[in-house]
Amino acid sequence: MRKFILLLFVTAFMISCGGSKKVTSSGTIKPRPKRTIISTTERSVEKVIITDNTIEESEKKPLPVLSYNDKVQQYVYEFSEIAKSEMKTYGIPASITLAQGILESGAGYGELTQKAKNHFGIKCHEWEGDRVYHDDDRSQECFRKYDEASESFRDHSLFLRDRKRYSRLFTFNKKDYKSWARGLREAGYATDEKYPQKLISIIERYQLDKYDDEVLGARVREKEEVNIDKNTNVDKVVAIVTTIPNNNNHTVQKGDTLYSISRKYKISVQDLKAYNKLVDNHITIGQVLKVTTADQEEDFN
């Protein structure tokens, strides 16, 4: 009986030892961090300190806008030498060229001038060069386009010189910018009835006629400003009469006749008399004669 109880006790002990066996590991098990869910989002506000040297792009001040007066002064400074050069070559007063350029181009800031360097609003017509289209009297009219502003000034000179409708302009005194301004309107250069007054106003306001003086030299005296007595010595007359170097005018000198003058300028005596409203062949020393015939105007829009 004792043996049976002892055997039962040993069996029970062995079973209990096997069920409580522990599993060991050489590594250290680290606890997992808890996940935190953030239901709201916070924005950090960054302070921007603006100093004299750091100005945000959106707060930069715009460039100053030039006044019309400043634009004109800038235009004259940039193009007066070109206008004077054209006057020396083609006889168009620099004051007229500058005034037309200022008026037609908006002192260089007009859309057509910016797009095409066209300073005088000259339309295409028979032009074979580059061109642009711009709203003027009619929508999308064709205008000449230039690579350089100087080309526009040269084309302006040729435009006036080569068209018969403008030939009368070249009979005017180069210092008589008022007659040139009116003559341009009469010849059809512009449709604006106030075009002459606008040119004259620009010339006088900015004293553009001084550039005519620079080309012509000392101020000249017109024939009508000099009272010549019939008995005045011829040599004295020649000394006191100053003429304008104009290929379209001729100052009568000793020995001149209507016939010799007509031969010199390749026109007829009748044309010479008609153009100067002479009733006979009488001319006097110092008299200024127009030597360009009056041609009929051509239809040119």
ABEGO torsion letter per residue (X at the ends): XAAAAAAAAAAAAAAAAAAABBBBBABBBBBBBBBBBBABBBBBBBBBBBBAABBBAAABBBBBBBBAAAAAAAAAAAAAAAAAAAAAAAGBBAAAAAAAAAAAAGGGABAAAAAAGBAAGBBAEABABBBBBBBBABBGBBBBBBABAAAAAAAAAAAAAABAAAAAAAABBAABAAAAAAAAAAAGABABAAAAAAAAAAAAAAGAAAAAAAAAEBBBBBAAABBBBAABBAAAAAAABBBBBBAABBBBBBGBBAAAAAAAAGBBAAAAAAAAGBABABBBBGBBBBABBBBBBBBBX
